[in-house]
Amino acid sequence: MSQIKNVRYVQVDLEPDTVRTDAMQTFVKQETVLVTIETDDGLAGTGYSYTIGTGGSSVVAMLRDHLIGGLLGEDARDIEGIWARMLAGTRATTVGAITSLAMATVDTALWDLRCRRAGEPLWRLAGGAHERLPVYDTEGGWLHLPVEELVSNALASRAAGLRGLKLKIGKPSIAEDADRLAAVREAVGPDFEIMVDANQSFTGAEAIRRARSYEPLNIAWFEEPLPADDLAGHVRLARSTSVPVAVGESIYSPQRFAEYLAAGAAGIVQADVARVGGITPWLKVAHTAEAFNVAMAPHFLMELHVSLAAAVPNGMYVEYIPQLGAITRSRLTIEDGHVRPPESPGLGIDWDLDAIDNRRAA
């Protein structure tokens, strides 16, 4: 028995290291919600999730008012059972972002506990498929950056050994987007991957039109071209272009991922462990994608996704966006364009408790 005796939670607000803009929004701050679960056998595990500027207090309220009370007295080893009971107890608000983000804090904390109890790192206990994975950069490709800076950033990423750069798209003119992409492709050559991300900004017809302009540039994938609830539009787009369609950061359940995969609407799956409700459902999504022979390139959360992408056979990439530097002592090491998952027991994140306390939201 490893009975849950205490659950603590805190929200900290983190400012991004650089200005981040895309076709739909500016990344103002990261509201990070952390949960620590303590058990009667003397163990503790910490998990987390995040928002990009709004909703953090709502995640805290969901935890405080509806989830934490049901955890006390549970056996922390029963992760599947606890996740299923949380889902059943929040039926009125699932599938939805706030509920998924709240459940993720609990589920990732339970996995941290599981790994610490076993003395194993997450990447190995969850599957152990890869000892390292390639990294691509997103920080150098934001939409507000002038083309000269995009080119400079791409060359710097290539020189650092990274395997690719994601460029945000969604300028009013298709010609402007095309010129920016062409300039970067000419600068980096044919062997450096370029990914594009529209952040759900296009209509179905416009996405098909723009995808055709990307094909001669050998684009690695076309990310979030349409609103995530437009399954039919993603199907039409995937059938119309040779550029792989990448989806997942705004999908909140394994069932919805299964619908996308069955319909042929996802060429690359980018499930976000926070937004899908934790490690437990993330692994379900990954193995479903594996069954459809589709790769996983998870969205954001590099400090956690490095371990999950390494855990599964279809792990493809880790996205480089530093997220937790202000409140952690651990850092990922990139060598030859690849990153190794942490070997320490648990999630592999060394939280700086003093820094967390100093950034505690009111």
DACOR-V592822 format. One record per residue. N is the residue number from 1. RES is the residue in one small letter. SS is DSSP state (2 for helix, 1 for strand, 0 for the rest). PSI is psi in degrees with one decimal (NA if undefined). NEAR is the number of other C-alpha atoms within 10 Angstrom. Layout:
BEGIN
n;res;ss;psi;near
N;RES;SS;PSI;NEAR
N;RES;SS;PSI;NEAR
END
This chain:
BEGIN
n;res;ss;psi;near
1;m;0;137.9;11
2;s;0;76.7;18
3;q;1;133.2;17
4;i;1;121.9;21
5;k;1;-18.5;17
6;n;1;144.0;16
7;v;1;123.5;21
8;r;1;147.7;12
9;y;1;153.4;18
10;v;1;148.1;18
11;q;1;130.8;23
12;v;1;143.3;20
13;d;1;126.3;20
14;l;1;131.3;22
15;e;0;137.7;15
16;p;0;152.2;18
17;d;0;-22.3;13
18;t;0;161.7;10
19;v;0;131.2;13
20;r;0;116.0;20
21;t;1;147.6;16
22;d;0;-167.5;20
23;a;0;-13.4;19
24;m;0;-19.4;12
25;q;0;168.5;10
26;t;1;134.7;15
27;f;0;99.4;16
28;v;0;-50.5;15
29;k;0;161.7;17
30;q;1;113.2;20
31;e;1;109.2;22
32;t;1;122.5;26
33;v;1;123.2;26
34;l;1;141.3;23
35;v;1;132.5;26
36;t;1;126.7;21
37;i;1;127.2;25
38;e;1;141.8;23
39;t;1;164.3;21
40;d;0;-5.3;15
41;d;0;15.9;12
42;g;0;11.3;9
43;l;0;159.5;14
44;a;1;144.5;20
45;g;1;144.8;24
46;t;1;133.4;26
47;g;1;174.2;25
48;y;1;165.3;25
49;s;1;-173.5;28
50;y;1;161.5;26
51;t;1;168.4;21
52;i;0;45.9;18
53;g;0;-27.2;16
54;t;0;149.9;13
55;g;0;-7.5;15
56;g;2;-43.8;23
57;s;2;-28.5;18
58;s;2;-36.7;14
59;v;2;-43.6;25
60;v;2;-43.2;23
61;a;2;-40.0;14
62;m;2;-42.5;18
63;l;2;-52.1;24
64;r;2;-44.0;15
65;d;2;-23.2;10
66;h;2;-19.8;16
67;l;2;-43.7;21
68;i;2;-40.2;20
69;g;2;-35.9;12
70;g;2;-10.6;14
71;l;2;-31.1;20
72;l;0;128.8;17
73;g;0;-10.7;14
74;e;0;154.5;17
75;d;1;116.1;17
76;a;0;-15.8;27
77;r;0;-17.3;17
78;d;0;64.0;13
79;i;2;-45.8;19
80;e;2;-43.5;13
81;g;2;-42.4;13
82;i;2;-42.8;20
83;w;2;-43.8;20
84;a;2;-37.8;11
85;r;2;-36.2;14
86;m;2;-42.5;22
87;l;2;-45.2;19
88;a;2;-35.6;11
89;g;2;-8.6;14
90;t;0;27.1;17
91;r;2;-33.6;11
92;a;2;-17.3;10
93;t;2;13.4;12
94;t;0;151.1;15
95;v;0;132.1;18
96;g;0;157.0;17
97;a;2;-48.5;21
98;i;2;-44.9;24
99;t;2;-44.1;26
100;s;2;-43.1;26
101;l;2;-39.0;30
102;a;2;-45.1;32
103;m;2;-33.8;29
104;a;2;-37.3;30
105;t;2;-40.9;30
106;v;2;-47.7;33
107;d;2;-41.2;29
108;t;2;-33.7;29
109;a;2;-40.4;27
110;l;2;-36.8;31
111;w;2;-37.2;25
112;d;2;-44.0;26
113;l;2;-46.8;27
114;r;2;-45.9;25
115;c;2;-39.8;23
116;r;2;-39.5;20
117;r;2;-38.9;17
118;a;2;-12.1;13
119;g;0;29.0;14
120;e;0;150.6;19
121;p;1;154.1;22
122;l;2;-44.9;30
123;w;2;-32.8;29
124;r;2;-42.6;21
125;l;2;-28.7;18
126;a;0;-4.0;20
127;g;0;-44.8;16
128;g;0;47.6;17
129;a;0;-33.8;17
130;h;0;137.8;20
131;e;0;-16.3;16
132;r;0;160.2;21
133;l;1;150.9;19
134;p;1;155.2;21
135;v;1;138.9;25
136;y;1;156.3;24
137;d;1;142.0;22
138;t;0;-27.1;24
139;e;0;-25.3;19
140;g;0;6.6;24
141;g;0;25.0;27
142;w;0;156.5;22
143;l;0;-28.5;23
144;h;0;-12.7;17
145;l;0;137.4;17
146;p;0;159.3;11
147;v;2;-35.8;19
148;e;2;-38.4;12
149;e;2;-36.5;15
150;l;2;-45.7;22
151;v;2;-45.8;23
152;s;2;-43.1;15
153;n;2;-39.4;20
154;a;2;-43.1;28
155;l;2;-37.9;20
156;a;2;-40.6;14
157;s;2;-43.4;22
158;r;2;-42.6;20
159;a;2;-31.6;12
160;a;0;-5.8;13
161;g;0;-0.8;18
162;l;0;157.7;24
163;r;0;-7.2;20
164;g;1;175.0;24
165;l;1;133.4;28
166;k;1;129.2;25
167;l;1;130.5;25
168;k;1;137.4;26
169;i;0;169.8;28
170;g;0;21.9;22
171;k;0;152.1;17
172;p;0;-32.9;9
173;s;0;133.0;8
174;i;2;-31.7;14
175;a;2;-38.4;12
176;e;2;-44.7;14
177;d;2;-45.0;21
178;a;2;-40.6;16
179;d;2;-40.8;12
180;r;2;-45.1;20
181;l;2;-43.0;25
182;a;2;-37.6;16
183;a;2;-41.4;14
184;v;2;-43.8;24
185;r;2;-42.6;20
186;e;2;-36.5;11
187;a;2;-40.9;14
188;v;2;-14.9;20
189;g;0;-178.4;10
190;p;0;-15.1;12
191;d;0;-4.3;11
192;f;0;126.9;23
193;e;1;139.3;20
194;i;1;122.5;25
195;m;1;150.4;25
196;v;1;147.7;26
197;d;1;117.2;24
198;a;0;-8.6;22
199;n;0;43.1;23
200;q;0;25.5;20
201;s;0;-9.3;19
202;f;0;156.3;17
203;t;0;168.2;14
204;g;2;-44.5;18
205;a;2;-40.7;12
206;e;2;-35.6;14
207;a;2;-41.7;24
208;i;2;-42.6;20
209;r;2;-46.1;15
210;r;2;-35.7;20
211;a;2;-35.7;23
212;r;2;-30.7;14
213;s;2;-18.2;15
214;y;2;-25.3;21
215;e;2;-43.4;14
216;p;0;-16.3;10
217;l;0;3.2;17
218;n;0;53.2;16
219;i;0;135.6;22
220;a;0;-41.0;22
221;w;0;160.9;23
222;f;1;104.7;27
223;e;1;138.5;27
224;e;0;60.0;23
225;p;0;-30.0;28
226;l;0;164.7;22
227;p;0;139.1;18
228;a;0;-19.0;18
229;d;0;2.2;12
230;d;0;74.1;12
231;l;2;-45.0;18
232;a;2;-39.2;13
233;g;2;-38.2;19
234;h;2;-36.3;27
235;v;2;-47.4;18
236;r;2;-42.7;16
237;l;2;-47.3;24
238;a;2;-34.5;22
239;r;2;-16.8;14
240;s;2;-7.8;14
241;t;0;153.7;18
242;s;0;-8.5;16
243;v;0;124.6;23
244;p;0;136.4;20
245;v;1;124.2;25
246;a;1;130.4;27
247;v;1;160.5;31
248;g;0;-26.7;26
249;e;0;-22.5;21
250;s;0;27.3;19
251;i;0;134.0;21
252;y;0;11.2;27
253;s;0;148.6;22
254;p;2;-33.2;18
255;q;2;-40.0;15
256;r;2;-38.2;17
257;f;2;-41.6;25
258;a;2;-37.6;17
259;e;2;-43.4;13
260;y;2;-44.9;21
261;l;2;-43.3;22
262;a;2;-31.2;13
263;a;0;-5.2;14
264;g;0;27.3;17
265;a;0;-2.3;24
266;a;0;113.7;27
267;g;0;-24.4;23
268;i;1;134.8;24
269;v;1;131.7;29
270;q;0;46.8;25
271;a;0;138.5;29
272;d;0;119.2;24
273;v;0;-32.4;31
274;a;0;-42.1;30
275;r;0;-20.3;27
276;v;0;-3.9;28
277;g;0;11.0;30
278;g;0;-178.5;27
279;i;2;-39.5;27
280;t;2;-54.4;20
281;p;2;-30.3;22
282;w;2;-43.6;23
283;l;2;-34.9;20
284;k;2;-43.1;16
285;v;2;-44.7;26
286;a;2;-42.4;28
287;h;2;-29.2;18
288;t;2;-44.3;18
289;a;2;-39.7;23
290;e;2;-39.8;17
291;a;2;-26.2;11
292;f;0;8.2;15
293;n;0;43.7;13
294;v;0;136.8;19
295;a;1;158.1;23
296;m;1;124.6;27
297;a;0;80.3;25
298;p;0;153.6;28
299;h;0;128.1;23
300;f;0;-159.6;22
301;l;0;47.7;20
302;m;2;-31.1;20
303;e;2;-25.5;24
304;l;2;-40.4;25
305;h;2;-21.8;25
306;v;2;-39.2;31
307;s;2;-38.7;32
308;l;2;-43.0;30
309;a;2;-33.7;30
310;a;2;-19.9;27
311;a;2;-27.9;24
312;v;0;148.3;22
313;p;0;-30.9;16
314;n;0;16.3;21
315;g;1;132.1;26
316;m;0;-48.8;19
317;y;1;159.7;25
318;v;1;133.1;29
319;e;1;125.4;23
320;y;1;101.2;24
321;i;0;100.8;18
322;p;0;131.9;17
323;q;0;-38.4;19
324;l;0;14.0;19
325;g;2;-34.0;15
326;a;2;-18.5;16
327;i;2;15.4;20
328;t;1;156.9;16
329;r;0;-15.3;13
330;s;0;150.3;15
331;r;0;144.1;14
332;l;0;141.2;16
333;t;0;124.8;11
334;i;1;125.0;17
335;e;1;129.8;14
336;d;0;39.1;11
337;g;0;9.9;19
338;h;1;156.5;19
339;v;1;139.8;22
340;r;0;139.0;18
341;p;0;152.6;27
342;p;0;145.8;23
343;e;0;-8.2;16
344;s;0;148.9;15
345;p;0;140.1;21
346;g;1;-156.1;27
347;l;0;-18.5;30
348;g;0;17.8;24
349;i;0;122.0;21
350;d;0;96.8;14
351;w;1;138.8;16
352;d;0;99.4;14
353;l;2;-34.8;12
354;d;2;-42.1;11
355;a;2;-37.7;14
356;i;2;-44.9;20
357;d;2;-36.4;13
358;n;2;-24.7;10
359;r;0;13.4;16
360;r;1;128.9;15
361;a;0;152.6;16
362;a;0;NA;8
END
